[in-house]
């Protein structure tokens, strides 16, 4: 089947995207409004970008109910700071509750029952119940598409501080079994870690110098004989 996105609605294209690009990690983003109101919301168009500097990006779209820009985006644009919290099995229900399109004056920490904890560098609180929190400062915003549902903003942030639960971290690595991360699928579905497959990467090795010299000698001798 060939599908031309220009020949269908953006809503159909959205369904195609979220059903094809799976599983998607969830950026559970906490921000502060300029008046100090906390905001908390999940976004699954999210990934890491680089490690030097440590950078992430996520793409808040528009509210489906009224085409307005999301509070998360407005807060980041106004303050330049946010925290990305990792969603785990133990807080999935609460994280999903914050996806409700509340009015800007509503505190999603209070609505979900999650606990705001002080950050070290930025002003927005982190989620205490999340075992990994990444404090971020805004680096860049890229506008994609129309300023309505279907369009989005790519928010690029630089991580200025990590918070990692002690039980998860050993020898410089995260214990993924203990983390119990949750990812997004299409529709209203989520998924847990599931079956893991470990595959080592191959290493390309150039031919040995001796082998190259022998091969060059053989080719050279052949050409000399042809000319005699």
Steps between C-alpha positions, in 0.01 A plus 500: 500500500625846406378790715548862398470717814402795282189309392361439848420693817769570756299294749532191280870570457535533877345155549739360240799654674419390854416148383824469301759667721484273804578464780556865588661610828302752702627841607307581815565874505462728800502878460405816683275772361626858540257540792648193671226248418653151452418303187558134423430316173621197299634513142601201290660681207825499698862388469863567594715703260858515626717433804740795471310710579239263643192600302146375451205609292126455510214636293196651672216546255175688552201426718251283314203669670567856383819508283677708767869460575562266791580638843831312504616681188379839622680455831828393340484785251446747786749361754756300301500212751343157544557154647459169316391221735511133397167317508510156664239232561441623854390850391341427161142556617587833659702609195209416272268706720708810425431459127155648567475844339459699820474881503835678556420585863468132601795335676544150349718392792199547725257341253714190451615457859867516402750687717697807385862489617752786483741504208866595543557739210168592339185633665238247379455211745577141410274202566612336824350163407693483173840329543672709232461875456685721250511872572512690170555848365347595168744503210275551200141481378429395142151567363354227278174535310202725566428661837208264569436130557725303267790741534757483779805655658826311534641596839873435539637507853844467656511281811668689784442244776404133531324342798524119503376269775798329664351153454495543121858610440810279506829512307380798301190327366126493570354166609214480251324216685479707815396811309188333351445766232174545310467600135219620279331312217212607276156598622467477878753218537828489691761226528752381757854376442411156358751268334854633463749403228874559547707519181867607493602739225742381235844663472645565155870415470706619201711242314846434651786704353681183398195375319470826307872495409480142374193580296666808349813296416300232326315757292824677413676177389208411280512831323878470447463156341233626268732773375803272433 
